[in-house]
């Protein structure tokens, strides 16, 4: 019985320790200069319940966490925050940010960086290549298994081979998940 408790304790600790190494956009861009990797940006708001669910269910999954940390610079960006960002020679901020405003559905003023990417809903996960070119944005909640396929698609450059809906469907069917359903 004692062995079972120890094994359970170790497994629980490993599972709870799994977390994405989130960084600011400026930190990701600086890191990318030294060691090129794709950038994954999670745009969220404080009032977004699906954003919180995705943090809890998807971005805390050990398989997802490890894959992101190994293959991407991960940015968690508050779409209504006041972080200053310099991206592709342009400066972005949130001039209407009000620190006294309480987060509410529909929120406050959007950050200029959010507008630049055309974000219309939350959560939105954006993928950039090593040259900071937009690959795509995924709007909405994605469970761990679905996110796993997208993470691999962009990290391995498989997306370059997919031109049709049928090719996408074939990729999804053949994808070997590490996360069991």
KEPAZA-166093 format. One line per 2 residues: number of its first residue (from 1); their letters; for each residue y, x, z of N, C-alpha, C. Coordinates in steps of 0.05 Angstrom, whole numbers. Each point is the difference from the previous one (the first is absolute). Layout:
N
NUM) A) Y,X,Z,Y,X,Z,Y,X,Z | ...
//
This chain:
181
1) XX) -24,16,0,24,-16,0,25,17,0 | -1,22,15,22,19,2,6,12,-27
3) XX) -21,7,-15,3,12,-27,14,-20,-19 | -8,-24,2,12,-21,-17,30,-3,6
5) XX) 7,1,25,28,-2,8,16,24,-10 | -12,24,1,14,24,-9,4,-2,-30
7) XX) -21,-7,-15,2,-2,-29,21,-21,-7 | -1,-23,13,20,-21,-6,28,10,6
9) XX) 4,14,22,26,11,8,10,19,-21 | -17,19,-9,9,19,-21,7,-14,-26
11) XX) -17,-19,-8,5,-15,-25,26,-16,2 | 4,-13,23,25,-15,4,24,18,-1
13) XX) -2,23,12,23,19,0,6,9,-28 | -20,6,-15,4,9,-28,13,-22,-16
15) XX) -9,-25,3,10,-23,-14,30,-5,7 | 6,2,26,27,-5,9,19,22,-8
17) XX) -10,25,-4,17,22,-7,7,0,-29 | -14,-14,-16,5,-1,-29,27,-12,-5
19) XX) 18,16,-11,26,-11,-7,12,16,-23 | 15,-14,-16,13,12,-23,22,18,10
21) XX) 3,23,-13,22,18,7,25,-8,-15 | 14,-21,11,24,-10,-12,22,20,2
23) XX) 17,0,-20,24,18,0,23,-15,-13 | 24,12,2,23,-12,-13,-2,7,-30
25) XX) 16,-14,-16,1,6,-29,9,28,-4 | 21,8,14,10,28,-4,-21,21,8
27) XX) -15,-5,21,-22,18,8,-21,1,-22 | -7,-22,-11,-21,-1,-21,10,15,-25
29) XX) 25,-3,-7,10,14,-24,1,30,5 | 7,8,24,0,28,7,-28,12,0
31) XX) -19,-15,11,-28,9,0,-11,2,-28 | 8,-19,-17,-10,0,-28,10,24,-15
33) XX) 22,12,7,10,24,-13,-19,24,5 | -11,1,25,-18,21,8,-28,-4,-10
35) XX) -10,-24,4,-28,-7,-9,1,-26,-14 | 0,-1,-26,2,-25,-15,-23,-19,7
37) XX) 7,-24,7,-19,-23,4,16,-25,-8 | -15,-21,-5,13,-25,-5,12,-11,26
39) XX) 19,-18,-3,12,-12,24,-7,-29,0 | -7,-10,23,-5,-29,4,21,-10,19
41) XX) 16,-20,-8,20,-11,17,-7,-28,8 | -1,-5,26,-5,-27,10,27,-11,8
43) XX) 10,-19,-16,25,-14,6,-6,-24,18 | 13,-2,23,-5,-21,19,26,-10,12
45) XX) -2,-22,16,22,-9,17,-12,-6,27 | 18,0,20,-9,-5,27,-10,-29,4
47) XX) 9,-19,-16,-8,-28,3,-25,-7,-16 | -10,18,-16,-22,-6,-18,-27,1,14
49) XX) -13,-24,3,-26,-1,13,-22,13,-16 | 1,-2,-27,-20,13,-17,2,30,1
51) XX) 25,10,4,4,29,3,-14,10,25 | 2,-15,21,-12,7,26,-31,-2,-2
53) XX) -9,-20,-14,-29,-3,-4,-11,23,-17 | 15,9,-20,-9,22,-16,-1,26,16
55) XX) 19,4,17,0,23,18,-25,-1,18 | -5,-23,11,-22,-3,19,-28,2,-14
57) XX) -3,-13,-22,-26,-3,-13,-5,22,-21 | 19,6,-16,-4,18,-23,8,29,6
59) XX) 24,4,10,9,27,4,-10,13,26 | -16,-15,15,-13,12,23,-30,4,-5
61) XX) -10,-8,-23,-28,4,-7,-5,30,-5 | -20,12,13,-4,29,-2,-4,10,-28
63) XX) -14,-15,-17,-4,8,-28,27,1,-15 | 16,-21,4,26,-2,-13,18,22,10
65) XX) 1,4,26,17,20,13,-7,28,-11 | -25,6,0,-8,27,-10,7,3,-29
67) XX) -5,-20,-16,6,2,-29,30,4,-5 | 16,-16,14,29,3,-3,9,28,8
69) XX) -8,8,24,9,26,10,-9,23,-17 | -23,-2,-13,-10,21,-17,13,1,-28
71) XX) 9,-24,-10,8,-1,-28,29,-8,-5 | 14,-8,21,27,-11,-4,19,11,22
73) XX) 26,-1,-6,20,1,20,7,-29,5 | -4,-9,25,3,-28,6,27,-5,13
75) XX) 15,-19,-11,26,-7,10,0,-29,9 | 9,-5,24,3,-27,10,30,-6,2
77) XX) 9,-18,-17,29,-4,-4,9,-28,9 | 17,-1,20,11,-26,9,21,-9,-20
79) XX) -6,-21,-14,17,-10,-22,27,-11,9 | 3,-4,26,25,-10,10,12,21,20
81) XX) -11,24,0,9,21,18,24,14,-10 | 7,22,15,25,15,-7,-5,29,-7
83) XX) -25,7,-7,-7,27,-7,14,8,-26 | 13,24,0,12,10,-25,-22,14,-16
85) XX) 0,-5,-26,-20,12,-18,14,12,-24 | -9,24,-8,9,12,-25,-25,1,-18
87) XX) 2,-13,-22,-23,-2,-18,9,3,-29 | -11,20,-14,7,6,-27,30,4,-4
89) XX) 12,14,19,28,6,-1,19,-22,8 | -10,-23,8,16,-22,9,-2,-5,30
91) XX) 22,-7,12,-1,-6,29,-2,-30,4 | -17,-8,18,-5,-28,6,4,-5,30
93) XX) 12,-22,7,3,-8,29,1,-30,1 | 6,-10,24,3,-29,4,28,-4,13
95) XX) 20,-3,-17,28,-1,10,5,-25,18 | -17,-21,-3,4,-24,15,-18,-2,25
97) XX) -14,22,6,-18,1,23,15,-8,25 | -12,-17,17,11,-8,25,-21,5,22
99) XX) 4,20,17,-21,6,20,-4,-23,21 | 19,-18,2,-1,-22,19,-15,-24,-11
101) XX) -5,0,-26,-14,-23,-12,-29,-1,8 | -10,-23,8,-28,-3,7,-16,-6,-25
103) XX) -24,12,-2,-16,-5,-24,-8,-29,-2 | 6,-12,-22,-9,-28,-5,-10,-2,-29
105) XX) -17,-20,-4,-11,-4,-27,22,-4,-19 | -2,14,-23,21,-1,-20,20,22,5
107) XX) -1,11,24,13,25,7,29,4,-5 | 7,25,3,28,8,-3,4,14,-27
109) XX) 21,15,-1,6,14,-25,-21,21,-7 | -7,0,-26,-20,19,-9,13,27,-5
111) XX) -16,20,5,7,28,-6,3,4,-30 | 18,17,-8,4,6,-29,-25,12,-13
113) XX) -16,14,16,-24,12,-11,-20,-21,-8 | -1,-22,15,-17,-23,-6,9,-13,-26
115) XX) 26,-4,-3,11,-11,-24,-6,17,-24 | 2,26,3,-6,20,-22,-28,-5,-11
117) XX) -20,-5,18,-27,-4,-9,-6,-29,-7 | 20,-18,3,-4,-28,-7,-20,-15,17
119) XX) -1,8,26,-19,-13,18,9,-29,6 | -18,-18,-4,6,-29,4,-16,-13,22
121) XX) -20,13,10,-17,-12,21,-12,22,17 | -10,-9,24,-11,19,19,-27,-9,10
123) XX) -17,19,5,3,29,-5,-2,6,-29 | 12,22,-9,-3,11,-26,-7,29,3
125) XX) -22,8,-14,-9,28,1,6,12,-28 | 16,21,0,9,13,-25,-14,27,-2
127) XX) -9,6,-24,-12,26,-5,17,16,-20 | 6,25,7,15,18,-17,-18,24,-7
129) XX) 4,10,-24,-16,24,-7,13,25,11 | -11,23,-6,9,26,11,28,7,-10
131) XX) 9,-13,-22,27,3,-10,19,-22,8 | -9,-16,20,16,-22,11,5,-22,-19
133) XX) -17,-3,-20,2,-22,-19,-17,-23,11 | 11,-24,-3,-13,-24,9,-26,-5,-15
135) XX) -22,-3,15,-26,-8,-12,-3,-30,1 | 4,-12,24,-1,-29,2,8,-7,29
137) XX) 4,-26,3,5,-12,26,-20,-23,4 | -12,-1,23,-19,-21,7,13,-18,21
139) XX) 5,-25,-7,13,-18,18,-21,-16,15 | 4,-2,27,-17,-17,16,-19,16,17
141) XX) -16,-15,15,-20,11,18,-25,8,-16 | -10,24,7,-25,9,-12,-18,8,23
143) XX) -25,-11,-1,-19,8,21,-10,28,-6 | -14,13,19,-8,27,-3,-17,6,-26
145) XX) -19,-18,-6,-16,5,-24,16,-1,-26 | 19,-19,-2,17,-2,-24,18,24,-1
147) XX) 12,8,22,18,23,0,-15,26,-6 | -24,2,9,-16,24,-6,-3,4,-30
149) XX) -4,-21,-15,-3,3,-30,26,8,-12 | 23,-11,9,26,8,-11,7,29,7
151) XX) -6,8,25,6,28,8,-15,19,-17 | -25,-5,-5,-17,18,-17,10,-1,-29
153) XX) 7,-24,-9,10,-3,-28,23,19,-7 | 19,1,18,24,17,-5,-5,29,8
155) XX) -14,5,22,-4,28,8,-16,16,-20 | -19,-13,-13,-17,13,-20,10,-2,-28
157) XX) 22,-14,-4,12,-4,-27,-17,-18,-18 | -19,-14,12,-16,-19,-16,17,-22,-13
159) XX) 23,-5,11,17,-21,-11,9,7,-28 | 0,25,-8,7,8,-27,-20,-9,-21
161) XX) -24,-5,9,-21,-9,-19,-1,-30,-3 | 14,-15,17,-2,-29,0,24,-12,-15
163) XX) -7,-14,-22,21,-11,-17,-2,-31,-1 | -22,-11,7,-4,-29,-2,-10,-12,26
165) XX) 1,-26,2,-10,-14,23,-30,4,2 | -14,1,-23,-29,4,0,-7,28,11
167) XX) 16,20,-7,-5,27,10,5,1,30 | 20,-14,9,6,-2,29,-24,-13,14
169) XX) -9,-22,-11,-23,-14,12,-24,18,2 | -5,15,-21,-23,18,-1,3,22,21
171) XX) 24,11,3,6,20,21,-7,-12,28 | 10,-24,5,-5,-13,26,-30,-4,5
173) XX) -14,-8,-20,-29,-6,3,-16,26,5 | 8,22,-12,-14,25,2,9,17,24
175) XX) 23,-7,12,11,16,21,-20,1,24 | -5,24,10,-18,3,23,16,1,26
177) XX) -1,-22,14,15,-2,25,-14,16,22 | 16,13,17,-10,12,25,2,-21,22
179) XX) 17,-19,-4,3,-22,20,-19,-22,-7 | -17,-7,19,-19,-21,-5,13,-27,5
181) X) -9,-20,-15,12,-27,3,-9,-15,24
//
